[in-house]
Amino acid sequence: MDERFNVVQFFKDDSYEYVRRAVTAEEAVKAASHYCHSVGAKLGFTKRVIITDSGDNINFEWKFGKGITFK
């Protein structure tokens, strides 16, 4: 089975939302890029976006005001 990834966005009120679950690496990167460049991200409503693997390890992280902090 191919590795699968999750994409999560975090909001300034400390809540979060899984925006993709168990998707391919390509789909995860496309989704993360979308959420890092969204209106919510530009305005600071979205404060963090991560991609995790099936072991719940972070493979990518973006933070508002800092940009990509881990890849």
N, C-alpha and C positions, 0 to 999 in steps of 0.2 A: 504494500500500500504506500502511496506517495505521502510525504509529509504534508500536514494541514496546519493552517494558521488562523488565528483570531485577530480581529482589529477592534480596539476599544478606544472610545473618546471619553475624556474626563471634562467635567464642567467646573466653572468657578465656584459653585456651591458644594463641591466635592462629590457630587453624584457622578455616575458613569453609565455608559451604554455600549453594549457589544453591537457594533455595526456590521460585522461579518463574523461568522463562526465556521470553522472547519473548511476553509477555502484554500485554493492553491496559492503558492507564493506570488504568482503574477497578479491574481485577483486581490490579494492582501495589500500589495504595494500600490496598486491602482486606487484602492479604497482609502488607504492611509494618505496618499497624495491628495485625493479629493478633500478629505476632512482637514488636512493641514492648510489647505488653501481656501476653505469655505468662508462664507461671510461671518459665521460664528467664530472662526479662528482669527479672522482679521480684526474683529471687534473685541476679542478676548473672552467671549462666552465659552468657547472651547479652549481649555488651558493645556491639554496634553492629549497626544494620540500615540498609541503603542501597537506594535504587532507582537504577538506571542506565538510560540510554537506549541506542539502537543504536550510538551513537558512543562508548560507555563513559564518558559524562559522568555525574557524580552529580547527580541531581535532587532527592534527599531523603536526609537522614541523621538518625538517632537514635542517641544514645550513653547507655549506662547511667550514671546519676547526674547527667546533664545534660539529658536530654530531647531534643527536636527541635533540632538545631543548624543545619540547612540545609533550606530548602524553596523 
